């Protein structure tokens, strides 16, 4: 068993006046999309993934999440 990696902290700021509810919905939808795109879910154990692939998959997930949120009008740092 390999515990899930600690995801990099992303700071997400609304640029279009999105409220907390909209922001939560967008973050959830972007998380799901990023999991589909990257094949990696940072909240699930990665037992079948070689250790050497964890940083690569995590980076792919983070890039996808960032792209999705930016497309929805957020600044991501």
N, C-alpha and C positions, 0 to 999 in steps of 0.2 A: 504493500500500500504506500502510495506517495501522496502526502498531503497536498492540497491545492496551493499554488503559489500565492503569495500576497500581491494583489494587484497594485499597480502603481496608482497613487492617488491622482485623480483627475479633478481639476477645479473647473466647473462649468458655470458660465455666466450668461444669463439671457440677454440678447441684444435687441430683441423685438418686444420687450415688455411681457414675456411669458410669465404666468403666475406659477406658484409652487406646484399646483395640481398638473398643469400642462408640462412643466419641467419633469416631474416624476414620470408621467406617461411617456414623454419623449425618451427619457433615459432608459426606461424599461424596454421600449420598442427598439431602441438602438442597441441595447445589450443583446436582445434576441437576434437581431439582424447580424450583429458582429459575430455571434456564436455560429450562425449559419455560414457566414462568409469565411471564417477562419478555422472552423472545425475545433474550436477550443472554447471551453467555458471555465472561467477562472473560479467559479464557485462550486465546481464539481471536481472530484478526485480525478487525476490524470493517470490512473494506474496502468493503462495500456500504452502510454506515451513514453518513449525513451527520454531519460533525464536531459540529454543534450538538446532535445527538441523543445523543452519547456520555454526557454527564453525566446526562441523563434516564434512559437505559437502565441505566446503572451504578447509579443510585439505586433503580430498580425492582428490579434484581437483588439489591441489598443488603437492601432491605426484605423481599423474599421469603425470602432466606436467613435473616435474623434471625427472621422469623415461624416458619419451619419449625423452627429450632433451639430457640426458646423453647417451642414446642409439644411438643418432645421432652424438655423438662426441663433446659434450659441457660439460663444467664444470659449475655447477649451485650452487650458494650460496644464 
